Amino acid sequence: MATIWIDPPYEVDKVSIISVAERVEKQARYIRQSGAEHFAIIDFVIEPCQGLIGFKNEALIQDDLRGNKKWEQLFPMLICCIYDGLNHFIQYQYNERNLAIGNFIFKIMSLKIQSGDSKLMDFKIATHIGLREIFQNKEAVE
């Protein structure tokens, strides 16, 4: 899949951008309160990329879901939910916290989908959680 470029909500040359100095590998998890069988797990990588914000999917549908028509049809929508999670995180950080997040490529490496119980929104939430952990735990730098 080609990289999709995201336009930041700020003027790149007029703000101090928070990014990552080196490659960061992350497993983001969201487990719904209704039980451990209701979860979303995303393995992703963030790599520095000067002046740009990129999104790339390198994940494939997991082997146990191949042939499952429902999830084969939902898989592209799931990738879009993760993209939305990334985009909303960037927008929220700038609009609500006055932080310009950027200069990186976000790559989805793999997903763990629970066939009967995973929800698309769970993956959007997991994306937000994983990004928040990276950008609040000093893995990110100005």
C-alpha positions as CSV (number, residue, x, y, z in Angstrom):
1,M,0.0,0.0,0.0
2,A,1.2,3.5,-0.8
3,T,1.7,6.0,1.9
4,I,-1.2,8.4,2.5
5,W,-0.1,11.9,3.5
6,I,-2.0,13.8,6.2
7,D,-2.2,17.6,6.1
8,P,-1.4,18.9,9.6
9,P,-3.8,21.4,11.2
10,Y,-0.9,23.9,11.7
11,E,1.6,25.8,9.5
12,V,4.8,23.6,9.6
13,D,7.2,26.5,9.4
14,K,5.5,28.5,12.2
15,V,5.3,25.9,15.1
16,S,7.6,23.8,17.2
17,I,6.7,20.2,16.1
18,I,6.8,17.3,18.5
19,S,7.9,14.1,16.8
20,V,10.1,11.0,17.4
21,A,13.9,11.0,17.1
22,E,14.1,7.4,16.1
23,R,11.9,4.4,15.2
24,V,9.4,3.5,17.9
25,E,7.6,0.1,17.9
26,K,4.4,0.0,19.8
27,Q,1.7,-2.5,20.6
28,A,-1.5,-0.6,21.5
29,R,-4.3,-2.4,23.3
30,Y,-7.9,-1.5,24.1
31,I,-9.9,-4.0,26.1
32,R,-13.6,-3.1,26.7
33,Q,-14.9,-3.3,30.2
34,S,-17.4,-5.9,29.1
35,G,-14.7,-8.5,29.2
36,A,-11.2,-9.6,28.1
37,E,-12.7,-11.3,24.9
38,H,-13.7,-7.8,23.7
39,F,-10.4,-6.2,22.5
40,A,-8.4,-4.6,19.8
41,I,-4.6,-4.9,19.5
42,I,-2.5,-3.0,17.0
43,D,1.2,-3.4,16.4
44,F,2.5,-0.3,14.7
45,V,5.7,1.6,14.1
46,I,6.4,5.3,14.0
47,E,9.5,6.5,12.0
48,P,10.8,10.0,11.7
49,C,9.9,11.8,8.5
50,Q,11.0,15.5,8.2
51,G,8.1,17.9,7.5
52,L,5.4,15.2,6.8
53,I,2.9,13.0,8.5
54,G,2.4,9.7,6.7
55,F,0.1,6.7,7.2
56,K,0.8,3.3,5.8
57,N,-0.8,-0.1,6.2
58,E,1.6,-3.1,6.1
59,A,-0.8,-5.4,8.0
60,L,-2.7,-8.3,6.4
61,I,-5.9,-9.9,7.6
62,Q,-4.9,-12.6,10.1
63,D,-4.9,-16.2,8.9
64,D,-7.8,-17.4,11.0
65,L,-10.1,-14.7,9.4
66,R,-9.2,-15.5,5.7
67,G,-12.4,-16.7,4.1
68,N,-14.5,-15.0,6.7
69,K,-16.5,-12.7,4.3
70,K,-17.6,-10.4,7.1
71,W,-14.1,-9.6,8.2
72,E,-12.6,-9.6,4.7
73,Q,-15.2,-6.9,3.9
74,L,-14.6,-5.0,7.2
75,F,-10.8,-5.1,7.0
76,P,-10.5,-2.0,4.7
77,M,-12.9,-0.1,7.0
78,L,-10.8,-1.2,10.0
79,I,-7.7,0.3,8.4
80,C,-9.7,3.5,7.8
81,C,-10.7,3.6,11.5
82,I,-7.1,3.4,12.5
83,Y,-6.3,6.2,10.0
84,D,-9.1,8.3,11.6
85,G,-7.7,7.6,15.0
86,L,-4.3,8.9,14.0
87,N,-5.8,12.0,12.3
88,H,-8.1,12.8,15.2
89,F,-5.2,12.4,17.6
90,I,-3.1,15.0,15.6
91,Q,-6.1,17.3,15.4
92,Y,-7.0,17.0,19.1
93,Q,-3.4,17.6,20.3
94,Y,-3.2,20.8,18.3
95,N,-6.7,22.2,18.8
96,E,-7.2,21.2,22.5
97,R,-3.6,21.1,23.8
98,N,-1.8,23.4,21.5
99,L,0.7,20.7,20.6
100,A,1.9,20.3,17.0
101,I,2.5,16.5,16.5
102,G,4.2,15.5,13.2
103,N,7.3,14.6,11.2
104,F,6.6,10.9,11.2
105,I,5.2,8.0,9.3
106,F,2.7,5.7,11.1
107,K,2.9,2.1,9.9
108,I,0.4,-0.5,10.9
109,M,2.3,-3.8,11.1
110,S,-0.3,-6.2,12.4
111,L,-3.7,-6.4,14.0
112,K,-5.3,-8.9,16.4
113,I,-9.0,-9.2,15.6
114,Q,-11.4,-11.3,17.8
115,S,-13.7,-12.6,15.1
116,G,-17.0,-12.4,16.9
117,D,-16.3,-9.6,19.3
118,S,-14.0,-6.9,17.9
119,K,-15.6,-3.6,16.9
120,L,-14.2,-1.1,14.5
121,M,-14.3,1.7,17.1
122,D,-12.1,-0.4,19.4
123,F,-9.2,-0.1,16.9
124,K,-9.7,3.7,16.7
125,I,-9.5,3.9,20.5
126,A,-6.5,1.6,20.7
127,T,-4.7,3.8,18.1
128,H,-5.4,6.9,20.3
129,I,-4.1,5.1,23.4
130,G,-0.9,3.9,21.7
131,L,-0.2,7.4,20.3
132,R,-0.9,9.0,23.7
133,E,1.6,6.7,25.4
134,I,4.3,7.5,22.9
135,F,3.8,11.3,23.0
136,Q,3.4,11.5,26.7
137,N,6.2,9.1,27.8
138,K,9.1,11.1,26.5
139,E,9.6,8.8,23.5
140,A,8.7,11.9,21.5
141,V,10.9,15.0,21.3
142,E,10.6,18.6,20.1
